[in-house]
């Protein structure tokens, strides 16, 4: 049996080296004894960076600004500053930061422990909203509430809030939520219902970990230090009214668009109605009706005036007549109700 010829390892390596050295000439073709560059086709792969796009992610949706939402919170903060002044007789300046869009996981991972958090339902909107106060805000505000001058710095290493702090903040939070309801009134009437309070961010959940949150952060200058509080709502909560938050209310509720009225009138003029009238009528017993035969005459009393019904409802009084060789009705007067 003759042994089959095979390539040695040296021959294989030589062939591979030959292929590698000719890679630069692959993109050339011989046409009419001349070498020309081979054009790149649509299927030729490119080495550009490829970015993965997740169409199910909310990040691609929350790109436009919500100017009306910023105005709502600005109005609520001004109401809140006025309530604080009436409560403590101190004029404290509240500044609003730009609206931030952040995932649920990232936001709660950034919160210090403890943070005073109150969860609310804002009906008729779906989902839960969150009001967050940092420990500096709570400490300094309670100090002012009891007549202090806030000469001591807030304790940053505390593990929880005292009963007095929680009681005072309960009053403050109620005022803030009332201010938020007032600020939202031109867009939608909210009914804020408290769910519960919490101080540990790890125990609070108002959405899925990857769900986007709209965070409006406010700073309150206490003189020697600054406290912050935030209003946090899931993006899914305001998505049904997103158009209103982008464009706002075009006009007050009591103002009517004249163009809309004109269009409505034009459409109403094309509505078809059933017009009917009883020319004559008579009454008869059931026994006589059962005895009727073909060819019998039924006496009818003809009225000079008849009622013209519009969709089964009496609308006009009319008289019988003839117009263009057809029976017709001449309207005498309109029936008033």
VMD Tcl script that draws the C-alpha trace (Angstrom):
set ca {
  {0.00 0.00 0.00}
  {1.41 3.31 -1.08}
  {1.68 5.88 1.69}
  {-0.31 9.05 1.03}
  {1.75 12.22 0.41}
  {1.40 14.81 3.15}
  {2.87 18.29 3.72}
  {5.61 18.67 6.24}
  {5.43 21.27 9.01}
  {7.98 23.46 7.24}
  {5.85 23.52 4.09}
  {2.74 24.43 6.09}
  {4.52 27.34 7.78}
  {5.79 28.58 4.42}
  {2.28 28.60 2.98}
  {0.94 30.50 5.98}
  {3.67 33.11 5.69}
  {2.86 33.50 2.01}
  {-0.79 34.14 2.80}
  {0.07 36.72 5.48}
  {2.40 38.63 3.18}
  {-0.23 38.85 0.44}
  {-3.01 40.33 2.69}
  {-2.21 43.84 1.52}
  {-2.82 42.84 -2.13}
  {-6.21 41.23 -1.59}
  {-8.06 44.52 -2.18}
  {-6.57 44.85 -5.71}
  {-7.95 43.50 -8.97}
  {-6.28 43.02 -12.34}
  {-8.32 44.77 -15.06}
  {-6.86 45.18 -18.56}
  {-3.39 44.32 -17.27}
  {-3.60 47.19 -14.77}
  {-4.02 46.99 -11.04}
  {-6.83 49.10 -9.57}
  {-8.02 49.41 -5.99}
  {-10.98 47.21 -5.15}
  {-13.95 49.34 -4.04}
  {-15.32 48.84 -0.54}
  {-18.77 47.26 -0.53}
  {-21.60 47.72 1.91}
  {-20.86 44.31 3.42}
  {-17.26 45.19 4.17}
  {-16.95 45.24 7.95}
  {-15.82 48.43 9.63}
  {-13.82 48.66 12.79}
  {-15.87 51.58 14.17}
  {-17.17 51.56 17.73}
  {-20.57 49.85 18.05}
  {-22.96 51.23 20.66}
  {-25.65 48.94 22.05}
  {-29.12 50.50 22.18}
  {-31.76 49.04 24.49}
  {-35.19 50.04 23.16}
  {-36.85 48.85 26.38}
  {-34.87 51.28 28.49}
  {-36.48 54.48 29.74}
  {-33.21 56.39 29.25}
  {-33.95 56.91 25.57}
  {-37.36 58.38 26.46}
  {-36.43 60.86 29.17}
  {-34.37 63.14 26.96}
  {-36.61 66.18 26.62}
  {-36.84 68.75 29.36}
  {-39.89 69.15 31.58}
  {-40.01 72.93 32.08}
  {-43.48 72.88 33.63}
  {-42.32 70.44 36.31}
  {-39.50 72.82 37.22}
  {-42.00 75.68 37.49}
  {-44.29 73.56 39.68}
  {-41.49 72.81 42.13}
  {-40.28 76.40 42.06}
  {-43.76 77.53 43.05}
  {-43.95 74.88 45.78}
  {-40.57 75.95 47.20}
  {-41.71 79.58 47.41}
  {-44.87 78.53 49.25}
  {-42.74 76.38 51.54}
  {-40.31 79.22 52.32}
  {-43.24 81.43 53.28}
  {-44.65 78.75 55.61}
  {-41.26 78.34 57.30}
  {-41.07 82.08 57.86}
  {-44.55 82.11 59.45}
  {-43.65 79.12 61.60}
  {-40.23 80.23 62.82}
  {-40.09 83.97 62.10}
  {-36.87 83.43 60.16}
  {-36.36 84.25 56.49}
  {-34.50 81.28 55.03}
  {-33.48 81.20 51.37}
  {-34.39 78.10 49.35}
  {-32.57 77.44 46.06}
  {-33.61 74.86 43.48}
  {-31.18 72.71 41.53}
  {-31.84 71.47 37.96}
  {-34.05 68.42 37.60}
  {-31.97 65.24 37.69}
  {-32.79 61.92 36.04}
  {-31.20 58.96 37.81}
  {-31.90 55.27 38.25}
  {-33.52 53.98 41.40}
  {-30.45 51.94 42.35}
  {-27.97 54.81 41.92}
  {-30.06 57.36 43.78}
  {-30.66 55.29 46.91}
  {-27.04 54.16 46.94}
  {-26.02 57.84 47.15}
  {-28.24 58.67 50.15}
  {-26.57 58.87 53.58}
  {-27.87 56.85 56.48}
  {-29.86 58.18 58.25}
  {-32.03 60.28 55.92}
  {-35.58 61.22 56.79}
  {-37.76 59.81 54.00}
  {-41.55 60.03 53.75}
  {-43.44 58.04 51.12}
  {-46.65 59.43 49.61}
  {-49.21 58.37 47.06}
  {-50.23 61.23 44.78}
  {-53.62 60.19 43.48}
  {-54.78 60.00 40.71}
  {-51.17 59.46 39.54}
  {-49.95 55.89 39.86}
  {-46.96 54.91 41.95}
  {-45.29 56.42 45.01}
  {-43.46 59.69 45.54}
  {-40.73 60.37 48.09}
  {-39.74 63.38 50.18}
  {-36.14 63.16 51.43}
  {-34.49 65.37 54.09}
  {-30.83 65.07 55.03}
  {-29.71 65.10 58.66}
  {-28.35 68.68 58.41}
  {-31.73 70.01 57.31}
  {-33.53 68.18 60.11}
  {-31.11 69.21 62.85}
  {-30.93 72.92 61.94}
  {-34.65 73.30 61.26}
  {-35.59 71.70 64.59}
  {-33.02 73.93 66.30}
  {-34.68 77.03 64.81}
  {-38.14 75.69 65.67}
  {-37.30 75.57 69.38}
  {-35.76 79.05 69.34}
  {-32.12 78.14 68.86}
  {-29.62 80.14 66.86}
  {-28.07 77.14 65.14}
  {-24.67 77.89 66.68}
  {-23.74 74.20 66.80}
  {-23.00 72.18 63.70}
  {-25.28 69.29 62.79}
  {-24.21 65.85 63.97}
  {-23.09 63.90 60.92}
  {-22.32 60.68 62.76}
  {-25.78 60.18 64.30}
  {-27.50 56.85 63.70}
  {-31.14 57.95 63.93}
  {-33.44 60.89 64.60}
  {-34.92 61.73 67.97}
  {-38.63 61.70 68.75}
  {-38.68 65.51 68.97}
  {-37.06 65.83 65.54}
  {-39.55 63.42 63.98}
  {-42.50 65.25 65.55}
  {-41.36 68.65 64.29}
  {-40.56 67.30 60.84}
  {-44.02 65.76 60.66}
  {-45.45 69.30 60.87}
  {-42.97 70.56 58.28}
  {-43.68 67.71 55.85}
  {-47.44 68.27 56.02}
  {-46.92 71.91 55.08}
  {-44.60 70.95 52.23}
  {-47.07 68.43 50.81}
  {-49.84 71.01 50.99}
  {-47.58 73.39 49.05}
  {-46.92 70.69 46.44}
  {-50.66 70.07 46.00}
  {-51.20 73.81 45.50}
  {-48.38 74.03 42.97}
  {-49.75 71.08 40.96}
  {-53.33 72.46 40.93}
  {-53.12 74.20 37.49}
  {-52.07 70.91 35.89}
  {-53.85 68.24 37.94}
  {-55.62 68.03 41.30}
  {-53.50 65.80 43.52}
  {-54.61 64.03 46.67}
  {-51.49 63.29 48.74}
  {-51.86 60.28 51.02}
  {-49.04 59.37 53.38}
  {-47.80 55.77 53.30}
  {-45.02 55.65 55.91}
  {-41.74 57.16 57.16}
  {-38.30 55.58 56.97}
  {-34.73 56.58 57.85}
  {-32.72 53.76 56.24}
  {-32.42 54.14 52.42}
  {-31.92 50.40 52.03}
  {-35.46 49.76 53.28}
  {-37.19 52.12 50.83}
  {-38.36 51.09 47.38}
  {-40.62 53.13 45.12}
  {-39.78 51.34 41.87}
  {-37.63 48.76 40.13}
  {-33.82 49.03 40.51}
  {-33.34 50.20 36.91}
  {-36.40 52.47 36.86}
  {-35.69 56.14 36.28}
  {-36.48 58.70 38.96}
  {-37.03 62.44 38.57}
  {-35.18 64.11 41.44}
  {-35.70 67.78 42.30}
  {-33.19 68.88 44.92}
  {-33.47 72.01 47.06}
  {-30.94 73.69 49.33}
  {-31.81 75.68 52.43}
  {-29.15 78.10 53.70}
  {-29.09 78.11 57.52}
  {-26.18 80.54 57.72}
  {-23.26 78.42 58.82}
  {-24.27 75.31 56.84}
  {-26.68 74.21 54.14}
  {-29.36 71.54 54.45}
  {-31.05 69.84 51.52}
  {-34.32 68.13 50.76}
  {-35.51 66.41 47.59}
  {-38.80 65.60 45.89}
  {-38.48 62.26 44.12}
  {-41.03 60.75 41.74}
  {-40.72 57.84 39.28}
  {-40.76 58.84 35.63}
  {-43.59 56.35 35.04}
  {-45.78 58.37 37.42}
  {-45.78 61.50 35.23}
  {-45.52 59.75 31.86}
  {-49.32 59.92 31.24}
  {-49.21 63.74 31.63}
  {-45.79 64.24 30.07}
  {-47.18 66.42 27.28}
  {-48.67 68.81 29.81}
  {-45.35 69.01 31.63}
  {-43.55 69.77 28.37}
  {-45.99 72.35 27.00}
  {-47.94 73.39 30.07}
  {-51.50 74.56 30.21}
  {-52.16 76.54 27.04}
  {-54.84 78.67 28.67}
  {-56.90 78.80 31.87}
  {-59.73 76.33 32.27}
  {-62.36 79.08 32.09}
  {-61.06 80.44 28.77}
  {-62.65 78.89 25.68}
  {-60.90 78.62 22.36}
  {-63.05 80.43 19.74}
  {-61.54 78.38 16.92}
  {-62.61 75.20 18.65}
  {-66.17 76.53 19.01}
  {-66.31 77.42 15.31}
  {-65.07 73.97 14.29}
  {-67.60 72.32 16.58}
  {-70.45 74.35 15.06}
  {-69.39 73.42 11.54}
  {-69.38 69.74 12.46}
  {-72.79 70.00 14.14}
  {-74.32 71.50 10.99}
  {-73.59 68.25 9.12}
  {-75.35 66.00 11.63}
  {-78.32 64.16 10.08}
  {-81.61 64.16 12.03}
  {-84.83 62.18 11.57}
  {-87.82 64.52 10.97}
  {-91.34 63.02 11.29}
  {-94.95 64.10 11.73}
  {-98.31 62.40 12.25}
  {-100.69 63.63 9.52}
  {-103.79 62.00 11.02}
  {-104.66 59.43 13.65}
  {-107.63 57.57 15.10}
  {-108.32 55.17 17.96}
  {-110.01 51.79 17.81}
  {-110.67 48.82 20.07}
  {-108.77 45.57 19.72}
  {-112.01 43.74 18.82}
  {-112.61 46.01 15.84}
  {-109.03 45.69 14.71}
  {-109.35 41.87 14.74}
  {-112.47 42.13 12.52}
  {-110.86 44.28 9.84}
  {-110.90 42.79 6.35}
  {-109.22 43.66 3.08}
  {-111.06 46.56 1.49}
  {-112.40 48.06 4.75}
  {-112.22 51.82 5.13}
  {-110.92 53.31 8.36}
  {-112.14 56.86 9.02}
  {-109.34 59.27 9.91}
  {-109.65 62.81 11.20}
  {-107.36 65.24 9.45}
  {-105.92 67.96 11.64}
  {-105.20 71.39 10.32}
  {-102.17 71.68 12.59}
  {-99.71 68.88 13.28}
  {-96.58 68.46 15.38}
  {-93.22 68.19 13.68}
  {-90.95 65.82 15.64}
  {-87.11 66.02 15.57}
  {-85.60 62.66 16.52}
  {-88.86 61.74 18.23}
  {-89.10 64.96 20.22}
  {-91.71 67.61 19.39}
  {-89.96 70.65 17.96}
  {-92.41 72.70 15.86}
  {-96.10 73.21 15.10}
  {-96.92 73.07 11.37}
  {-99.83 72.95 8.86}
  {-100.31 70.46 6.03}
  {-99.78 71.61 2.49}
  {-98.34 70.79 -0.91}
  {-95.02 71.90 -2.37}
  {-93.74 70.80 -5.81}
  {-96.57 68.24 -6.05}
  {-95.49 66.64 -2.76}
  {-97.07 66.75 0.66}
  {-95.31 69.26 2.84}
  {-95.47 71.00 6.20}
  {-95.37 74.71 6.81}
  {-93.80 75.58 10.17}
  {-95.92 77.95 12.25}
  {-94.06 78.22 15.52}
  {-91.38 76.58 17.67}
  {-92.41 74.54 20.68}
  {-90.71 75.86 23.83}
  {-89.90 73.79 26.90}
}
mol new
graphics top color blue
foreach p $ca { graphics top sphere $p radius 0.5 }
foreach p [lrange $ca 0 end-1] q [lrange $ca 1 end] { graphics top cylinder $p $q radius 0.2 }
display resetview
